[in-house]
Amino acid sequence: MTLEAVPSPLPSATAAAVTELAHAAAQSDGVNPLSERTLLHLDGEHSGDVHVLAYEGEPGTIEVSGLQSARNLIGYGALAPDGSAELVVTPSARRQGTGTALLRMLLDHGGDRIRVWAHGRLPGSDELATRLGLEVTRELYFLRRTRAALPDPVWADGIDVRTFVEGQDDAAWLQVNARAFADHPEQGSWTAEDLAERLQQPWFDAAGFFLAVDAKSGDLAGFHWTKVEDGVGEVYVVGVSPDHQGGGLGKALTLQGLHYLQEDRGLDAVVLYVDGTNTAARRLYTSLGFTTAALDVQYAPSATL
């Protein structure tokens, strides 16, 4: 096995091979091993990103870039500038030390600030983390809801609802998103580039991006951005401005999006992710028929080390 740690950008052939590897792992495990952010950052230049590549055997065919041929890629790890990391090993190369080698290299580059995600908390994740001195510091619940009756959203007086207009609502959305998720390490740090990158994705549909607007001031009060990919709907992100929290706006926005996904798009399943510490949101989703389908955990270096 050969390991390489390289900066962004990845050669297109290597990025395609990582995507194929992640797809194979998802098919085998029933859970996506890499986050949306990591997959979006495989292509193009993203300052500060580190990609760790594991190849089978000794170095083989060398590309113009100096990297090995992507044909024998068996593992991949990603490290973001904020220290968040994740890794995946092709199913046929597991239990052979590949995951340990990838994680060791990620730890070498990330140091004490590293935070490693294990999506689905598959067998062996805790064992590997413990062996390398990591402990669980965060939980992210993956919830699923199947088709069932829904109550209608109830809107407070003075709230209008419309859909997102690209180029018009970008700045206001980014501002409210940052305020609504000020304590969220990923969502609250979105930049204009992060938003633009997602607006360009094939799944983006403004018809499923709902905005709640203060009718008097015109200010954005909250939003529900839905997503549909591979026949599954997602509560992509729901956010409410701190100025409008506590009045039921989050529930109304959630229901607006669920009606759209279930009735307008005709979908039988809707999924979402919610942080383990967000007990209010978890209670809301449970009351609307969501159940836990999987659990992602984040590991960090043990405070005792």
Residue pairs with C-beta under 8 A, 6 or more apart in sequence:
1 54
1 55
1 56
1 57
1 74
1 96
1 97
1 98
1 101
2 54
2 55
2 57
2 58
2 59
2 68
3 52
3 53
3 54
3 55
3 101
3 102
3 105
4 52
4 53
4 55
4 67
4 68
5 50
5 51
5 52
5 53
5 105
5 109
6 50
6 51
6 52
6 53
6 67
7 49
7 50
7 51
8 41
8 44
8 45
8 46
8 47
8 48
8 49
8 50
8 51
9 15
9 43
9 44
9 45
9 46
10 18
10 42
10 43
10 51
11 63
11 65
11 67
11 70
12 43
13 63
13 69
13 70
14 53
14 63
14 67
14 70
14 73
15 42
15 43
16 70
17 70
17 71
17 73
18 34
18 42
18 51
18 53
18 70
18 73
18 76
19 39
19 42
21 73
21 74
21 75
21 76
21 88
21 90
22 32
22 33
22 34
22 39
22 76
22 88
24 90
24 91
25 33
25 88
25 89
25 90
25 91
26 32
26 33
28 91
29 91
29 120
29 122
30 120
31 119
31 120
31 122
31 142
31 294
32 119
33 86
33 87
33 88
33 119
34 76
34 78
34 86
34 88
34 119
35 86
35 117
35 119
37 80
37 186
38 78
38 80
38 86
40 197
40 198
40 201
41 49
41 78
41 80
42 51
47 81
48 80
48 81
49 78
49 79
49 80
49 81
50 78
50 79
50 106
50 109
51 76
51 77
51 78
51 79
52 76
52 77
52 78
52 79
52 87
52 102
52 105
52 106
52 109
53 67
53 68
53 73
53 75
53 76
54 73
54 74
54 75
54 76
54 77
54 89
54 93
54 98
54 101
54 102
55 68
55 72
55 73
55 74
56 72
56 73
56 74
56 93
57 72
59 68
60 68
60 69
60 71
60 72
61 68
61 69
61 71
62 68
62 69
63 69
63 70
73 90
74 89
74 90
74 92
74 93
74 98
75 87
75 88
75 89
75 90
75 93
75 98
75 99
75 101
75 102
76 87
76 88
76 102
77 85
77 86
77 87
77 88
77 102
77 103
77 105
77 106
78 85
78 86
78 87
79 85
79 106
79 109
79 110
79 114
82 113
82 185
82 189
83 110
83 113
83 114
83 115
84 114
84 115
84 116
84 117
84 185
84 186
84 298
85 106
85 110
85 114
85 115
85 116
85 117
86 116
86 117
86 118
86 119
87 99
87 102
87 103
87 106
87 116
89 98
89 99
89 102
94 124
95 124
99 124
99 128
100 128
100 131
100 132
103 116
103 128
103 132
104 132
106 114
106 116
107 114
107 132
107 301
112 301
114 300
114 301
115 137
115 138
115 298
115 299
115 300
116 129
116 134
116 298
116 299
116 300
117 140
117 296
117 297
117 298
117 299
118 125
118 129
118 296
118 297
118 298
118 299
119 294
119 296
120 142
120 294
120 295
120 296
121 294
121 295
121 296
121 297
125 297
126 136
129 135
129 136
129 299
133 301
133 302
133 305
134 299
134 300
134 301
134 302
135 299
135 300
135 301
135 302
135 303
136 297
136 298
136 299
137 298
137 299
137 300
138 275
138 276
138 277
138 297
138 298
139 275
139 276
139 295
139 296
139 297
139 298
140 273
140 274
140 275
140 276
140 295
140 296
140 297
140 298
141 273
141 274
141 275
141 276
141 282
141 292
141 294
141 295
141 296
142 271
142 272
142 273
142 292
142 293
142 294
142 295
142 296
143 271
143 272
143 273
143 274
143 285
143 290
143 291
143 292
143 293
144 269
144 270
144 271
144 290
144 291
144 293
145 258
145 269
145 270
145 271
145 285
145 288
145 289
145 290
145 291
146 268
146 269
146 289
147 262
147 267
147 268
147 269
148 289
150 255
150 258
150 259
150 262
150 288
151 255
152 255
152 259
153 251
153 252
153 253
153 255
153 256
153 259
154 248
154 251
154 252
155 161
155 212
155 249
155 252
156 247
156 248
156 249
156 252
158 214
158 215
158 216
159 212
159 213
159 214
159 215
159 221
159 249
159 252
160 212
160 213
160 214
160 215
161 210
161 211
161 212
161 213
161 256
162 210
162 211
162 213
163 206
163 207
163 208
163 209
163 210
163 211
164 173
164 206
164 209
164 210
164 211
164 223
164 225
165 206
166 199
166 206
169 211
169 220
170 192
170 195
170 196
171 192
172 219
172 220
173 195
173 211
173 220
173 223
174 190
174 191
174 192
174 195
175 220
176 220
176 221
176 222
176 223
176 239
176 241
177 187
177 188
177 190
177 223
177 237
177 239
178 188
178 189
178 190
179 241
179 242
180 188
180 222
180 239
180 240
180 241
180 242
181 187
181 188
181 239
182 188
184 275
187 237
187 239
198 204
203 227
203 228
203 229
205 226
205 228
207 260
207 264
208 225
208 226
208 227
208 228
208 257
208 260
208 261
208 265
209 223
209 224
209 225
209 226
210 223
210 224
210 225
210 226
210 253
210 256
210 257
210 260
211 220
211 222
211 223
212 220
212 221
212 222
212 223
212 240
212 244
212 249
212 252
212 253
213 219
213 220
213 221
214 220
214 221
214 244
219 241
219 243
220 241
221 240
221 241
221 243
221 244
221 249
222 238
222 239
222 240
222 241
222 244
222 249
222 250
222 253
223 237
223 238
223 239
223 253
224 235
224 237
224 238
224 253
224 254
224 256
224 257
225 236
225 237
225 238
225 257
226 233
226 234
226 235
226 236
226 257
226 260
226 261
227 233
227 234
227 236
228 234
228 261
228 265
228 267
231 267
232 267
232 269
232 270
232 271
233 261
233 262
233 265
233 267
233 269
233 270
233 271
234 270
234 271
234 272
235 254
235 257
235 258
235 270
235 271
235 272
236 272
238 250
238 253
238 254
238 257
238 281
240 249
240 250
240 253
250 281
250 284
251 284
254 284
254 285
254 288
255 288
258 270
258 288
261 267
261 270
262 270
271 293
272 285
272 290
273 296
274 281
274 282
274 285
275 281
276 282
